Amino acid sequence: MVLRPALDGTLREAPLPLRLPDRFPPLAALTAYLGGMGIRPEHAPDSARRDS
C-alpha cells in the first residue's frame, strides 16, 4: 500500500515527487502554475465578458 506507512506514522521522509520541488525551485513554480492555470487555460467567451 502506498498510504499505509503515512497513516501508520512509520514514514520517515516525504516521497520523491514531494521532495523534488525543494531541490529544483523552478519545478515548484511550474507545478504551481499548472495547478492554478491548468495545461490549457481557457478564456471567457466574448458573450460572457463585460464591456469596460
CORNOR-V307262 format. One line per field, one symbol per residue. ss: DSSP state (A for helix, B for strand, O for the rest). phi: phi as a letter, one per 20 degrees, with the letter a starting at -180 (. if undefined). psi: psi as a letter, one per 40 degrees, with the letter a starting at -180 (. if undefined). A space follows every 10 residues. Layout:
ss: ???
phi: ???
psi: ???
This chain:
ss: OOOAAAAAOO OOOOOAAAAA AAAOAAAAAA AAAAAAAOOO OOOOOAAAOO OO
phi: .eegffffne febffgfeeg ffecgfffff fffffednfc fddffgfeee fe
psi: ideddddeee hdiiiddedd dddgdddddd dddddddidg hiihideeii h.
